[in-house]
């Protein structure tokens, strides 16, 4: 019979379902095997070209235990921090270099439709619990706990993402690099029996979107939320719009009125909005699950807004950071303190209207520690920005300010929202790609500049995260022209 990959087979649906079930059973066995040990995944890239050479992999393996561990970090009110990074957070799990960890990531937009994205799921319900007497997670953002700035709520919504973690990597110190391999990504199924086999996400065309002051039709301005359906079984690789609604003032359980989407997790009372069904007819949105936020704790401040990305990663919002990709992050604090959140079902470059399809996901990662002492003369030497490697490409991430926390002084977390531009982000991406080519490929500056103009694609990663992003992409096969 076919292996579940021949659509011409009369029993394709049955065979494909059996294949998926077998794959799910074997996934944990695979993760425990030595196949994906240090150096294994690196060898799977195009032409064997990877930032991690066999010599680097061997050096990293010296810092790993003989037996690789497997960890599971669920998302619940005890394991998440909402809207901020902090070097003082207590680790939720400790791992060794080379270990695997499955991390559950929840969308901070689940209360846009609690029936579809919260109800019946104990972990999500514990995070979103909010009554007059209690919030499951009180602090939401890096602002003051007493809401003395705007009166929105604890943390003031100065940072919005539900981040699961942090993960403490034993032996990680400032100056080291963490290699984070994304082994698997899957939607978190809806727990409401009414929507069995489905997952859902929310897209907010919000006040922070690039479009907001450039609307054509009335009413102006307006914020519009669109709910999307995703197939949680993996049988269908596209999302469809279910309905949309225009945001109306919402009163949270603490009695605060939110005229706009200004504080994360506010429950939407659907009796106050008009649901418009039958929208985006015959439109299929390609599903490419990824994590908008994977990042380490920075050292410059105690509480850091989760929205602007920086040199330790965070809210990069690049749809390429999904299954099969590898990210490299510079370590700033002991243990690295890695957190994952802002999970997306799909997003285009720019994330123009404000968000992606914000959808809860589960991800499995392998985390490799590269010690500073082993990096001299390698591609990761003095890495001071988050870098992405896929099977066929290398991507550097440029931001309006490469490290806004140090560049903009004591008011950095406010000033960054006033000073970002695509021009600055493009300049940063150019400089990083030039440095990458000169150090990694030993090109002269003139050679690098010529190659950048002819062989590097620049794209707008996002224009909604305070510190705007531009990525530079170069294909690995450009360097496959040698005689050897």
C-alpha positions in Angstrom: 0.0 0.0 0.0 1.0 3.6 -0.2 2.8 5.3 2.7 0.2 8.0 3.1 1.8 10.1 0.4 0.1 9.0 -2.8 -3.1 11.0 -3.4 -3.9 8.7 -6.3 -4.3 5.7 -4.0 -8.0 4.8 -3.5 -7.4 4.5 0.2 -5.2 7.6 0.6 -7.2 9.1 3.4 -7.0 5.9 5.5 -3.3 5.4 4.8 -2.5 9.1 5.5 -4.3 9.0 8.8 -2.4 5.8 9.8 0.8 7.5 8.8 0.0 10.5 11.1 -0.8 8.2 14.0 2.4 6.2 13.6 4.4 9.5 13.3 2.9 10.7 16.6 3.7 7.5 18.4 7.3 7.5 17.1 7.9 11.2 17.8 9.0 10.8 21.4 11.2 7.8 20.5 12.9 9.9 17.8 13.5 12.7 20.2 15.2 10.3 22.6 17.4 8.8 20.0 20.9 9.9 19.1 20.0 10.9 15.6 19.3 14.5 16.5 22.3 14.7 18.9 24.8 17.5 18.6 25.9 17.7 15.0 23.2 15.4 13.6 20.7 18.1 12.6 23.5 20.3 11.3 24.5 17.7 8.8 21.1 17.8 7.2 21.4 21.2 5.7 22.0 21.9 2.0 25.3 20.6 0.9 26.3 19.9 4.5 26.8 23.7 4.9 26.0 24.8 8.4 27.1 27.4 10.9 28.0 24.5 13.2 30.9 22.6 11.8 31.7 19.0 12.9 34.5 20.5 15.0 32.1 22.9 16.7 29.6 20.1 17.3 32.3 18.0 18.9 33.3 20.8 21.1 29.7 21.4 22.2 29.3 17.7 22.9 32.0 17.8 25.5 29.6 20.0 27.6 26.7 17.5 27.3 25.9 14.5 29.5 26.1 11.1 28.0 22.3 10.6 28.3 20.2 13.3 26.7 17.1 14.3 28.6 13.6 15.0 27.5 11.5 17.6 29.3 7.9 18.8 29.1 7.0 22.4 30.1 3.2 22.8 30.2 1.6 26.2 30.0 -0.4 27.2 33.0 -0.6 30.0 35.6 2.5 28.7 37.4 4.7 28.3 34.3 4.1 31.5 32.3 5.1 35.1 32.6 2.9 37.6 30.8 4.3 40.5 28.8 7.9 40.7 30.0 11.4 39.2 30.2 13.3 39.3 33.5 16.8 38.1 34.5 15.3 37.5 38.0 12.6 35.0 37.0 12.7 31.7 38.7 13.4 28.9 36.1 10.5 26.6 35.4 12.8 23.8 34.2 16.5 23.2 34.2 18.1 21.3 31.3 21.5 20.3 30.1 23.0 21.1 26.7 21.7 18.7 24.1 18.4 18.0 25.9 15.0 18.2 24.3 12.1 20.1 25.7 8.5 20.4 24.6 7.1 23.8 25.5 3.5 24.7 25.3 2.9 28.3 24.1 -0.4 30.1 24.5 -1.7 33.0 22.5 -2.4 36.2 24.4 -5.5 36.7 22.2 -7.4 33.6 23.3 -10.1 35.7 25.1 -11.1 37.3 21.8 -13.2 34.1 21.5 -13.0 32.2 24.8 -15.5 29.6 23.6 -13.0 28.4 20.9 -9.7 29.2 22.5 -10.1 28.9 26.3 -13.1 26.8 27.4 -12.4 23.2 28.5 -8.6 23.6 28.6 -7.4 23.5 32.2 -4.0 25.1 31.4 -5.4 28.0 29.4 -8.3 28.5 31.9 -5.8 28.8 34.7 -3.9 31.5 32.8 -7.0 33.4 31.7 -8.8 33.2 35.1 -10.1 36.7 35.9 -12.8 37.5 38.3 -13.4 40.5 40.6 -11.5 38.7 43.3 -8.6 37.1 41.4 -6.5 37.0 38.2 -4.7 33.7 37.3 -1.8 35.8 36.1 -1.9 39.3 37.6 1.1 41.1 36.1 0.7 41.6 32.3 3.5 43.7 31.1 6.7 45.5 32.4 4.8 48.5 33.8 4.0 49.2 37.5 1.9 46.7 39.4 -0.4 49.4 40.8 -1.4 50.6 37.3 -0.5 54.1 38.2 0.4 55.1 34.7 -2.8 54.4 32.7 -5.0 52.5 35.0 -5.2 49.5 32.7 -4.2 46.8 35.2 -1.1 45.3 36.8 1.8 45.7 34.4 -0.2 48.2 32.3 0.0 46.0 29.2 3.5 47.4 28.5 4.3 44.0 27.0 1.6 41.6 26.0 2.9 38.1 25.2 2.3 35.0 27.3 5.7 33.5 27.6 6.3 30.0 28.9 9.5 29.5 30.9 12.1 30.4 31.5 14.3 27.4 30.7 17.6 27.4 32.5 20.5 25.8 30.5 23.1 24.5 32.9 26.5 26.0 32.2 25.3 28.9 30.0 27.1 32.1 30.8 27.4 35.6 29.3 29.3 35.4 26.0 28.1 31.9 25.1 25.7 31.1 22.3 22.6 28.9 22.5 21.7 26.9 19.4 17.9 26.3 19.5 16.7 23.7 17.0 13.0 23.6 16.4 12.2 19.9 16.0 8.4 20.0 15.8 5.5 22.5 16.0 1.8 21.6 16.2 -1.4 23.5 16.9 -2.9 23.2 20.4 -6.3 21.5 19.7 -9.5 23.2 20.9 -10.7 21.5 24.2 -14.3 22.5 23.6 -16.0 19.3 22.4 -18.1 21.5 20.1 -15.1 22.1 18.0 -13.3 18.8 18.2 -10.3 18.4 15.8 -10.0 22.1 15.3 -7.8 24.9 16.6 -8.5 28.6 16.4 -6.6 31.9 16.2 -7.2 35.6 16.2 -5.9 38.4 14.0 -6.3 41.9 15.3 -6.2 44.9 13.0 -5.3 47.1 15.9 -4.4 50.6 16.9 -0.6 49.8 16.7 -1.0 48.5 13.1 0.8 50.2 10.2 -2.6 50.7 8.5 -4.4 52.3 11.4 -4.2 56.0 10.3 -4.6 55.1 6.6 -8.1 53.7 6.5 -10.4 54.4 3.6 -13.9 53.4 4.9 -15.9 54.4 7.9 -15.9 54.2 10.8 -12.4 55.6 11.3 -10.5 54.7 13.3 -11.6 51.1 14.1 -10.0 47.9 15.4 -11.2 44.7 13.8 -10.7 41.2 15.1 -10.9 38.2 12.7 -11.2 34.7 14.1 -9.6 31.9 12.0 -10.0 28.1 12.1 -7.1 25.8 11.7 -7.2 22.0 11.3 -5.6 20.6 14.5 -5.1 17.1 13.0 -2.7 18.3 10.4 -4.8 17.0 7.5 -5.3 20.5 6.1 -2.5 23.0 5.6 -4.6 26.1 5.4 -6.7 28.4 7.6 -10.1 29.9 6.9 -11.8 32.9 8.3 -14.8 32.2 10.6 -16.0 35.7 11.3 -14.9 39.2 12.3 -16.1 41.9 14.6 -15.3 45.5 15.3 -13.9 46.1 18.8 -16.3 47.8 21.2 -15.5 49.2 24.7 -15.1 46.1 26.9 -15.4 46.2 30.7 -13.0 43.8 32.3 -13.9 41.8 35.5 -12.0 44.4 37.6 -14.4 47.2 36.3 -11.9 48.9 33.9 -13.3 49.9 30.6 -11.0 49.3 27.6 -12.1 51.4 24.7 -9.3 50.0 22.5 -7.2 46.8 22.6 -4.9 48.2 25.2 -4.5 45.4 27.8 -3.9 41.7 27.1 -6.4 39.1 28.0 -9.5 41.3 28.3 -12.5 39.0 27.9 -14.7 40.0 24.9 -18.4 40.0 25.7 -19.8 38.9 22.4 -23.2 40.3 23.2 -21.6 43.7 22.7 -20.2 43.0 19.2 -21.6 42.1 15.8 -20.1 39.0 14.4 -19.8 39.2 10.6 -19.8 35.6 9.2 -19.2 34.6 5.6 -16.1 36.8 5.2 -13.1 36.1 3.0 -15.0 33.5 1.0 -13.0 31.0 -0.9 -9.8 32.3 0.7 -7.3 29.8 2.1 -4.5 31.2 4.2 -1.4 29.0 4.1 -0.6 27.6 7.5 3.1 28.0 8.5 3.2 27.6 12.3 6.0 29.5 14.0 6.9 31.3 17.2 6.8 35.1 17.2 8.7 35.1 20.5 11.7 33.0 21.4 14.2 34.8 23.5 16.7 34.9 26.3 16.6 37.3 29.2 18.6 40.5 28.6 20.9 41.9 31.3 20.2 45.6 31.0 17.0 46.0 33.0 15.0 44.1 35.6 11.7 44.0 33.7 11.8 44.2 29.9 8.7 44.8 27.8 8.1 41.7 25.6 7.1 43.7 22.5 10.3 45.2 21.1 12.9 42.6 19.9 16.5 43.0 20.7 19.9 41.3 20.7 18.8 38.4 22.8 15.8 37.7 20.5 12.3 38.0 21.8 9.5 39.2 19.6 11.2 38.9 16.2 8.0 37.8 14.4 9.6 36.0 11.5 7.4 33.3 10.1 10.5 31.3 9.1 11.1 30.5 12.8 9.2 27.2 12.6 9.8 23.5 12.3 13.2 22.6 10.9 14.7 26.0 11.6 17.6 26.7 14.0 18.1 29.9 15.9 21.3 31.2 17.5 21.1 33.5 20.5 23.8 35.3 22.4 23.6 34.6 26.2 23.5 37.6 28.4 22.7 36.1 31.9 23.5 32.9 33.7 21.5 30.0 32.4 20.3 32.0 29.4 16.7 31.9 30.7 14.9 31.1 27.4 11.2 31.6 27.1 8.8 30.9 24.2 5.5 32.6 23.3 3.5 34.6 20.7 2.7 31.5 18.8 1.3 32.0 15.3 -0.5 29.8 12.8 0.4 32.1 9.9 1.9 35.5 9.2 3.2 37.5 6.2 6.3 39.6 6.2 5.5 42.9 7.9 2.7 41.7 10.2 1.2 44.9 8.9 -2.1 45.2 10.7 -0.9 44.4 14.1 -0.8 40.7 14.7 -0.5 37.3 12.9 -3.1 34.6 13.3 -2.4 34.3 17.0 -2.9 30.6 17.8 -1.6 28.4 20.7 1.0 25.9 19.6 3.2 23.2 21.2 6.8 23.2 20.1 9.6 20.7 20.7 13.2 22.1 20.8 16.7 20.8 21.2 19.0 23.3 22.9 22.7 23.1 22.4 25.2 25.3 24.4 28.3 26.6 22.6 30.8 27.9 25.1 32.6 31.2 24.4 36.0 29.5 24.7 35.1 27.2 21.8 33.9 29.9 19.4 37.2 31.6 18.4 37.5 31.6 14.6 34.0 30.2 14.1 30.9 31.6 12.5 29.4 32.2 16.0 32.4 34.1 17.4 31.2 37.4 18.9 27.6 36.8 17.8 25.6 39.7 19.2 22.3 39.3 17.5 19.7 36.5 16.9 20.5 34.6 13.7 18.3 32.1 11.8 19.5 29.1 9.8 17.2 27.0 7.7 18.1 24.0 5.4 18.8 26.3 2.5 19.3 29.8 3.9 21.0 32.0 6.5 19.1 35.0 7.8 20.3 37.9 9.9 17.8 40.1 11.8 18.3 43.8 11.8 16.4 46.2 14.0 16.0 49.9 14.2 18.2 49.7 17.2 20.4 46.6 17.6 20.3 46.8 21.4 17.8 49.5 22.2 18.1 48.9 25.9 21.7 50.2 26.0 21.5 52.6 23.0 18.5 54.7 24.2 19.4 55.1 27.9 17.2 54.9 31.0 14.0 55.7 29.0 14.7 53.1 26.4 11.5 51.1 26.8 9.5 54.3 26.1 11.7 55.9 23.6 11.9 52.9 21.3 8.3 53.3 20.3 9.0 56.9 19.1 12.2 56.4 17.2 11.9 53.2 15.1 12.1 53.2 11.3 12.5 50.8 8.4 15.6 52.8 7.3 17.3 52.2 10.6 16.4 48.5 10.5 17.7 48.1 6.9 21.0 49.8 7.9 21.4 47.4 10.8 20.6 44.3 8.7 23.1 45.5 6.0 25.8 45.9 8.6 25.1 42.5 10.2 25.1 40.7 6.8 28.4 42.5 5.8 30.0 41.4 9.1 28.6 37.8 8.6 30.1 37.5 5.1 33.4 39.1 6.0 33.9 36.9 9.2 32.2 33.7 8.2 33.1 33.6 4.5 36.3 35.6 4.8 35.2 38.0 2.0 36.8 41.5 1.7 34.4 44.4 2.3 34.2 45.1 -1.4 33.4 41.5 -2.2 30.7 41.4 0.6 29.1 44.6 -0.7 28.9 43.3 -4.2 27.4 40.0 -3.1 24.9 41.7 -0.8 23.6 43.8 -3.7 23.3 40.8 -6.0 22.6 37.8 -3.9 20.9 38.9 -0.7 17.2 39.5 -0.3 16.1 42.0 2.3 12.6 41.9 3.7 10.5 43.8 6.2 10.1 41.3 9.1 7.6 43.5 11.0 6.6 47.2 11.5 4.5 46.8 14.6 6.8 45.7 17.4 8.2 49.0 18.6 11.7 48.1 17.4 11.0 47.5 13.7 12.7 44.6 11.9 14.3 43.9 8.5 15.8 40.5 7.7 18.5 39.8 5.2 18.5 36.3 3.5 21.3 34.6 1.6 21.1 31.2 0.1 23.7 28.6 1.1 24.1 27.3 -2.4 25.7 30.6 -3.4 28.8 29.2 -1.8 28.6 25.8 -3.5 30.7 26.8 -6.6 34.1 25.5 -5.4 36.0 22.9 -7.3 36.1 20.6 -4.2 
